[in-house]
């Protein structure tokens, strides 16, 4: 028996992680179960690309990822394997609508909301912004396809982030979120947070660039993003972000708090603006709110992990 190739080890790992038997993979791929077994056991060498494609389809994984594991792709080939103008042209129209919708919701959520405006200017802004409602996803069904395509290209040229391009490339490569998360050794929710928040200058590009590039077939994703997407021939497709770029986000803090008088009667007191500002930066408020995920680096903390953090803070910072 020969030594099992990295390709054989990988398809066996993926198959088992998906709960598939060899016979099931054979049925899904059209490759004989004995052939698959021999690859996994080291009795056959790495198959040719046409069989690799069948196995990739049977496993429901990215063809280029398996091609790289099999040794058929080097960095230069991988960089040339994605033609951005062609990708934009062939990208599914429903996925374009979804990405444009998510972007518009992102824009909507970035507008400041005024729950208790004090100055005249704030009141005027409150009248305008608080009446705004987010666009419904169904509205995109009434828009002409040519206009959707134009909006999609305009979005890429002015507002798309590294996370947007990651999502587009992932869909283009037919890699689902669960598969990406498993490859990066994180849970699905954490990966979705990474993809949603990945900025052009993020340190996560350096940390995960190589692993992301492996499964998407582009070498190092960070390098691909810089060298391919920002190349002179494609520079119109992406805005050049800098360290000074900022985005306003909202984060809710309670505007009143409950107190009890000397007779045991409960009543509410409104926080001053200064107190609200202080609560915004209050770590206890962040850990106890329910509206947003709490992250440490790129990991979404679970409820039990948040409780551990609170217990450690109490132990470290509170007096005996």
C-alpha positions as CSV (number, residue, x, y, z in Angstrom):
1,X,0.0,0.0,0.0
2,X,1.3,3.4,-1.0
3,X,1.4,6.4,1.3
4,X,-2.0,8.2,1.1
5,X,-1.7,11.5,-0.8
6,X,-2.8,14.8,0.7
7,X,-5.6,14.7,-1.9
8,X,-6.8,11.3,-0.6
9,X,-6.6,12.4,3.0
10,X,-8.6,15.6,2.2
11,X,-11.5,14.0,0.3
12,X,-11.7,11.4,3.1
13,X,-11.8,14.1,5.7
14,X,-14.5,16.1,3.8
15,X,-16.5,13.0,3.1
16,X,-16.6,12.0,6.8
17,X,-17.3,15.5,7.9
18,X,-20.4,15.5,5.7
19,X,-21.5,12.1,7.0
20,X,-21.1,10.5,3.6
21,X,-20.2,6.9,2.9
22,X,-17.9,6.0,0.0
23,X,-20.8,4.5,-1.9
24,X,-22.9,7.6,-1.3
25,X,-20.0,9.8,-2.7
26,X,-19.8,7.4,-5.7
27,X,-23.5,7.9,-6.4
28,X,-23.3,11.7,-6.1
29,X,-20.1,12.0,-8.2
30,X,-20.4,9.3,-10.8
31,X,-17.0,7.9,-9.8
32,X,-16.9,4.3,-8.9
33,X,-16.7,3.5,-5.1
34,X,-13.7,1.2,-5.6
35,X,-11.8,4.0,-7.3
36,X,-12.6,6.4,-4.5
37,X,-11.6,3.8,-1.9
38,X,-8.3,3.2,-3.6
39,X,-7.5,7.0,-3.7
40,X,-8.3,7.3,0.0
41,X,-6.3,4.2,0.9
42,X,-3.2,5.3,-1.2
43,X,-3.6,2.5,-3.8
44,X,-4.1,5.0,-6.6
45,X,-2.4,8.3,-7.4
46,X,-4.2,11.6,-7.7
47,X,-6.8,11.5,-10.5
48,X,-6.9,13.8,-13.5
49,X,-8.8,17.1,-13.3
50,X,-12.0,15.8,-15.0
51,X,-12.4,13.2,-12.2
52,X,-11.5,15.8,-9.5
53,X,-14.3,17.9,-10.8
54,X,-16.7,15.0,-10.4
55,X,-15.5,14.3,-6.9
56,X,-15.8,18.0,-6.0
57,X,-19.4,18.1,-7.3
58,X,-20.2,14.9,-5.4
59,X,-18.8,16.3,-2.1
60,X,-20.4,19.7,-2.8
61,X,-17.0,21.5,-2.4
62,X,-15.0,23.9,-4.5
63,X,-13.3,22.4,-7.5
64,X,-10.4,24.8,-7.4
65,X,-9.7,24.0,-3.8
66,X,-9.4,20.3,-4.6
67,X,-7.3,21.1,-7.6
68,X,-4.9,23.0,-5.4
69,X,-4.7,20.1,-2.9
70,X,-4.1,17.7,-5.8
71,X,-1.1,19.9,-7.0
72,X,-2.6,21.0,-10.3
73,X,-2.6,24.7,-9.5
74,X,0.2,27.1,-8.6
75,X,0.0,30.7,-7.4
76,X,0.3,32.2,-10.8
77,X,-2.4,30.0,-12.3
78,X,-4.7,30.7,-9.4
79,X,-4.3,34.5,-9.8
80,X,-5.3,34.2,-13.4
81,X,-8.3,32.0,-12.7
82,X,-10.6,34.8,-11.8
83,X,-11.5,37.4,-14.4
84,X,-13.3,40.2,-12.6
85,X,-15.1,41.8,-15.6
86,X,-16.3,38.3,-16.6
87,X,-17.2,37.4,-13.0
88,X,-19.4,40.6,-12.9
89,X,-21.0,39.8,-16.2
90,X,-21.9,36.2,-15.3
91,X,-22.7,36.7,-11.6
92,X,-26.3,35.5,-10.9
93,X,-28.8,38.4,-11.0
94,X,-30.5,37.2,-7.8
95,X,-27.2,37.3,-6.0
96,X,-26.6,40.8,-7.3
97,X,-29.9,41.9,-5.9
98,X,-29.2,40.3,-2.6
99,X,-25.8,42.0,-2.3
100,X,-27.2,45.4,-3.3
101,X,-30.0,44.9,-0.8
102,X,-27.6,44.1,2.0
103,X,-25.5,47.2,1.1
104,X,-28.6,49.5,1.2
105,X,-29.6,48.1,4.6
106,X,-26.0,48.7,5.7
107,X,-26.4,52.3,4.5
108,X,-29.8,52.7,6.3
109,X,-28.5,51.4,9.6
110,X,-25.6,53.9,9.4
111,X,-27.9,56.9,9.6
112,X,-28.1,58.3,13.1
113,X,-31.4,57.8,14.9
114,X,-32.6,60.4,17.4
115,X,-34.7,59.0,20.3
116,X,-34.5,62.1,22.4
117,X,-33.3,65.1,20.3
118,X,-32.4,68.2,22.3
119,X,-31.0,70.9,20.0
120,X,-33.1,72.4,17.2
121,X,-30.7,70.9,14.6
122,X,-31.1,67.5,16.1
123,X,-34.8,67.8,16.0
124,X,-34.8,68.7,12.3
125,X,-32.6,65.7,11.6
126,X,-34.8,63.5,13.7
127,X,-37.9,64.5,11.6
128,X,-36.0,63.6,8.4
129,X,-34.1,60.4,9.4
130,X,-36.6,58.8,11.8
131,X,-39.2,58.8,9.1
132,X,-36.9,56.8,6.8
133,X,-37.8,53.2,6.2
134,X,-35.5,50.5,4.8
135,X,-36.1,49.4,1.2
136,X,-37.9,46.1,0.9
137,X,-36.1,43.2,-0.8
138,X,-39.1,42.7,-3.1
139,X,-38.6,46.2,-4.6
140,X,-35.7,44.9,-6.5
141,X,-38.0,42.5,-8.5
142,X,-39.5,45.6,-10.2
143,X,-36.1,47.0,-11.3
144,X,-34.9,46.4,-14.9
145,X,-32.0,43.9,-15.2
146,X,-29.8,46.4,-17.0
147,X,-30.3,48.8,-14.1
148,X,-29.4,46.1,-11.6
149,X,-26.2,45.4,-13.5
150,X,-25.3,49.1,-13.6
151,X,-26.0,49.5,-9.9
152,X,-23.9,46.4,-9.1
153,X,-20.9,47.7,-11.1
154,X,-21.3,51.2,-9.5
155,X,-21.4,49.5,-6.0
156,X,-18.1,47.7,-6.7
157,X,-16.4,50.8,-8.0
158,X,-17.5,53.1,-5.1
159,X,-18.5,51.2,-2.0
160,X,-17.5,47.5,-2.0
161,X,-15.2,46.3,0.8
162,X,-12.9,43.4,1.0
163,X,-15.8,41.5,2.7
164,X,-18.1,42.2,-0.3
165,X,-15.5,40.9,-2.7
166,X,-14.9,37.8,-0.5
167,X,-18.7,37.1,-0.6
168,X,-18.9,37.6,-4.4
169,X,-15.9,35.3,-5.0
170,X,-17.2,32.7,-2.6
171,X,-20.6,32.6,-4.4
172,X,-18.8,32.6,-7.8
173,X,-16.8,29.6,-6.6
174,X,-19.9,27.9,-5.3
175,X,-18.5,27.6,-1.7
176,X,-21.1,27.8,1.1
177,X,-20.7,29.4,4.4
178,X,-20.4,26.2,6.3
179,X,-17.6,25.0,4.1
180,X,-15.7,28.3,4.5
181,X,-16.2,28.2,8.3
182,X,-14.9,24.6,8.5
183,X,-11.9,25.4,6.4
184,X,-11.0,28.3,8.7
185,X,-11.6,26.3,11.9
186,X,-14.4,28.6,13.1
187,X,-18.2,28.4,13.6
188,X,-20.5,29.6,10.8
189,X,-21.7,32.6,12.8
190,X,-18.1,33.8,13.4
191,X,-17.3,33.4,9.7
192,X,-20.4,35.4,8.7
193,X,-19.3,38.2,11.0
194,X,-15.8,38.1,9.5
195,X,-17.2,38.2,5.9
196,X,-19.6,41.0,6.8
197,X,-17.0,43.2,8.5
198,X,-13.9,42.5,6.5
199,X,-12.4,45.9,5.6
200,X,-9.8,46.7,3.0
201,X,-7.1,47.5,5.5
202,X,-8.1,44.8,8.1
203,X,-5.4,42.7,9.8
204,X,-7.7,39.8,9.2
205,X,-6.7,39.9,5.5
206,X,-3.2,39.0,6.6
207,X,-4.3,36.5,9.2
208,X,-6.7,34.5,7.1
209,X,-5.7,35.5,3.5
210,X,-3.8,32.3,2.7
211,X,-6.5,30.0,4.2
212,X,-9.3,31.9,2.4
213,X,-7.3,31.8,-0.9
214,X,-6.8,28.1,-0.6
215,X,-10.4,27.2,-0.7
216,X,-11.3,29.9,-3.3
217,X,-8.4,29.1,-5.6
218,X,-6.7,32.5,-5.7
219,X,-3.5,31.8,-3.7
220,X,-3.5,34.4,-0.9
221,X,-6.8,36.2,-0.9
222,X,-5.3,39.4,0.5
223,X,-2.7,39.4,-2.3
224,X,-5.3,38.6,-4.9
225,X,-7.5,41.4,-3.6
226,X,-4.6,43.9,-3.9
227,X,-2.9,42.6,-7.0
228,X,-5.8,41.5,-9.1
229,X,-8.8,43.5,-8.1
230,X,-6.8,46.7,-7.8
231,X,-4.7,46.2,-11.0
232,X,-4.6,49.0,-13.5
233,X,-7.0,47.3,-15.9
234,X,-9.6,46.8,-13.1
235,X,-9.1,49.9,-11.0
236,X,-12.5,51.2,-11.9
237,X,-14.1,48.3,-10.1
238,X,-13.1,49.3,-6.6
239,X,-12.7,52.3,-4.4
240,X,-9.2,52.8,-2.9
241,X,-9.8,53.0,0.9
242,X,-7.4,54.5,3.3
243,X,-6.8,54.3,7.0
244,X,-8.8,57.6,7.5
245,X,-12.0,56.1,6.1
246,X,-14.7,56.0,8.8
247,X,-18.3,54.8,9.0
248,X,-20.9,55.9,11.5
249,X,-22.8,53.0,13.3
250,X,-25.5,53.1,15.9
251,X,-25.4,51.4,19.3
252,X,-28.4,51.6,21.6
253,X,-28.1,52.6,25.3
254,X,-31.0,53.0,27.7
255,X,-32.2,56.6,28.1
256,X,-33.8,56.0,31.5
257,X,-33.1,54.1,34.6
258,X,-35.2,52.9,37.4
259,X,-34.8,54.1,41.0
260,X,-36.6,53.5,44.3
261,X,-37.4,56.2,46.8
262,X,-37.2,56.0,50.6
263,X,-40.8,54.7,50.7
264,X,-40.1,51.8,48.3
265,X,-41.8,53.5,45.4
266,X,-40.2,52.9,42.0
267,X,-39.7,55.8,39.5
268,X,-37.7,56.5,36.4
269,X,-35.0,59.1,35.9
270,X,-33.8,60.2,32.4
271,X,-30.1,60.1,31.8
272,X,-28.3,63.4,30.8
273,X,-26.4,63.5,27.5
274,X,-23.2,63.2,29.4
275,X,-24.4,60.1,31.2
276,X,-25.6,58.5,28.0
277,X,-22.2,59.1,26.5
278,X,-20.6,57.5,29.5
279,X,-23.0,54.5,29.2
280,X,-22.0,54.1,25.5
281,X,-18.5,53.4,26.6
282,X,-19.5,51.3,29.6
283,X,-18.2,47.8,29.2
284,X,-21.0,46.4,31.4
285,X,-23.5,47.9,29.0
286,X,-21.8,46.2,26.0
287,X,-21.7,42.8,27.7
288,X,-25.4,43.0,28.8
289,X,-27.0,44.3,25.7
290,X,-28.8,41.8,23.4
291,X,-29.0,43.7,20.1
292,X,-25.5,43.0,18.8
293,X,-22.9,40.2,18.8
294,X,-20.0,40.7,21.2
295,X,-16.7,39.8,19.6
296,X,-13.1,39.2,20.8
297,X,-10.8,39.6,17.8
298,X,-12.8,37.6,15.1
299,X,-14.7,35.3,17.4
300,X,-18.4,35.8,18.4
301,X,-18.7,35.2,22.1
302,X,-21.4,32.8,23.3
303,X,-23.6,33.6,26.3
304,X,-21.5,31.3,28.5
305,X,-18.3,33.0,27.3
306,X,-19.7,36.4,28.1
307,X,-20.6,35.3,31.6
308,X,-17.0,34.1,32.0
309,X,-15.7,37.5,30.9
310,X,-18.0,39.3,33.4
311,X,-16.9,37.0,36.2
312,X,-13.2,37.6,35.4
313,X,-13.8,41.4,35.3
314,X,-15.5,41.2,38.7
315,X,-12.6,39.2,40.1
316,X,-10.0,41.6,38.6
317,X,-11.5,45.0,39.1
318,X,-13.9,44.9,42.0
319,X,-12.8,45.5,45.6
320,X,-12.8,42.6,48.0
